[in-house]
Amino acid sequence: MQAAVHDSAVVVLEQVVLSGTPPAHLPDDLTALYCWWEDVRADAALPARAVIDPFSLRSWLGNLSLLERVEEDWRYRLYGSTLAEAAGFDLTGRRLSDSFAPIVQRFYIDQYSLVTSALRPVYSRNTRPARLQITARVWERLVMPFAGRSGSADFLLVFARALD
């Protein structure tokens, strides 16, 4: 029975709320991205969405998504080209609620809720449900909150990559 659960669910292998010094096992490129977030945040609770500059993020751009909170949902304002190739689809302009099976939506909603309530980046590694038609089985993610005009965590910058 356990295998059936893993075939239909997202399995979180690791999830860490980042604060202060990043964990030693965080890959170098994600450590650099996390340090960039800390730098642009400065003394504020959250960095402003306006600081997101594609030129300064060019090393990560293909693996980045930018999501905007729309009522109780999230909309993909950008879905990186490397992600689209690995996933087999481009989510730019689509809403989370229209883009994934409910079990996958639940994983994203829970993770985004953690990020927006903690006001801190979250690093995770997770599997995808085996029944999904996506080549990669294990994914690594760094989800970083940004403030919209209201000052709330209304934007998320998400780095994701396939590990297999």
Order of alpha helices (4+ residues) and beta strands (2+ residues): alpha-beta-alpha-beta-beta-alpha-alpha-beta-beta-beta
